[in-house]
Structures are given as structure tokens and as C-alpha cells.
Amino acid sequence: MLSKKLSDLNQQKTPHILVIGDVMLDHYIFGNANRLSPEAPVPVVNVKNESKIIGGAGNVANNITALGGKVSLASVAGADDFGKEIKNILQDKNIHSDALFFDNSRSSTIKTRVLASNHQIVRIDRENLHEINSLLEQQIFEAVKPLISDADIIILSDYNKGLLTFNLCQNIISYANSNYKKVLIDPKGIDYSKYKGAFLIKPNRKELSETSRIENINNQEKLRAAADVIFKNTHTEHLVVTLSEEGMAILTPQSCEVLPVQATEVYDVTGAGDTVIATMAYCLALGFNLHEACQIANYAAAIVIKHVGSATTSIEEIISEIED
């Protein structure tokens, strides 16, 4: 039984996972909107409270700690007050962040979401998207090499904010492979060649369509064709494609299996992809096979999308969800 195995393995081992990727602040403003502005046809939001939580690769790391794992995070932030805030939040969450670098040439990424009655009114982004320079690229790679050696699994959480350059991705994947460590990719952008050699790539349907240039992936024939493009370009061993209300597909160059969605209620899908990749990595590190890891990640996603904003879950909650 899946829940029994999860409980047993979780008691035997504490996975150590290295997350490398773009970190950001998710800023939430909550209020009520009962009238339109006299200045423009937009709602007036009366602010009741607000919060800041760690987002992007930081949310992946936070999901891992919520599951009970040990996590190290390598990333870059702006040399500004928001960068200091990111560092403090990571420390408060017990996320090892000695490999968080501060770049004077960029501002920290902040996504401000304004919500009224649990509905998002607007999102405001502040960010720089230029790639890190070659010196910082080398500094980050040297910093993560010992972390790769110590970790059970490595996640590259790419939000296309300039950290995960082609050279840095290839150096990390090559070094991890030489140390017999699996690299899981949460991809962004249309060029997946920088992920060549990774153990697994996890796009959603839209991302798969964009990178394969195959539109309207709405059946297994198109899914297979799109996947074959990725396999040819990256030589990855596995693709896991999240399919929204249809669940997720697990593909190899020879096979395709679709796992049905487990969610019964959906309030907010923000951060659900982070939960999926974190849970998959955690379960693979425990010793589950990929099929089992994806099953458990499916249940984890079903839990977090019942909440507004980026949410996390625990092994106990997942076991309860499986047994319901």
C-alpha cells in the first residue's frame, strides 16, 4: 500500500535535496472590493492585511522542508533590502542559503498579487531578466559543487530570470552525473538544450507545446510527438508533463502513462508545480520509483491547490489524502 510504504520510508531517512534556481518574494495584499473607482473602471480594494513569502525556487525549497527534508538553496538576489528580506525568510525556514549570492546589477524579483474575496485582481512584477555574468556564474558553480556531492537529488528550478544560463546548467548537470546524482528540471523558455543530460524534465502542457512547437496537445498522439522532440534535443531519460485537470503524464522514449488528477477542489494553482517537483524529488530520494513518486506528487498537488496562494503540505497530510 502506497501510504504505508511512504510512512515507513519517511521514518527511515531524511532526504537532502539541493535546489538551484531563481528565488523571489511573493507579496500578497488581501482586501475587499465593493465599489468601482470614480477615476477608472477598476475595483477599489480596501486593504485588510498583507504578507510576504518566499517564491520561485525558494518555494520549492520551502515545500521540501515542509515534507521533512533537509534542503540547500543556491540562487541570486539583488543587493537590496528585498534581497536581505529573502535571506532572512530562508533562514527562518531552516533553508541552508550560504550559496545565495547578491548581484549589484539587478534588483530582487518581487511579485505583488492583490486579492479581493479570494480573487486575484492584479499582479505587479518587479524584476530584472538579464543573465548573470561569467564571473558570478563560476562563483555559483564552485559553491554548489560540494553541495551536489552531499545531496541525494538536485533540482534546477528555472524561472527564466537570468540565473540558470546554458553554461551553468550544463556544468551542474555534468558534475552531478559524474557524482551519480539525479538532476530534475522544472523548465522555462523554449530552448531546452541547456538541460541536456538531466535525469528528468517536468514541463506543463503549455511549456511542452512552446518548446516542441506542437500546438493543441490534446491527445496522446500529440503528447508523444511533442515528447519525442524533447527526448531528441536533451537526451533526458524521463519527461513528466503536468496536464492540469487531466493529471500528469510520465514518458520515456518508449512509453507513455497518464495519471489521473486527484484534486476535487481547486482554489488557486499558484505554486502547484513547485509542490510537484519538490515531492517527486523527496520521494525519489526516499527510494520510490518514478511512477510511485509521481503518484504521491499528484496527491500533494491536490492538497495545495485547495489553498489560496503558494501553499505547502506534509507527509502526514499526503498519507491522509491517499487513504481518503
PyMOL commands that set and color helices and strands:
alter all, ss='L'
color gray80, all
select helices_A, chain A and resi 2-12+57-67+81-92+134-150+166-178+192-195+205-212+220-234+244-246+272-286+290-304+315-323
alter helices_A, ss='H'
color red, helices_A
select strands_A, chain A and resi 16-21+23-36+43-56+70-78+96-103+110-116+119-126+153-157+182-186+200-201+238-242+248-251+256-259
alter strands_A, ss='S'
color yellow, strands_A
deselect
rebuild
show_as cartoon
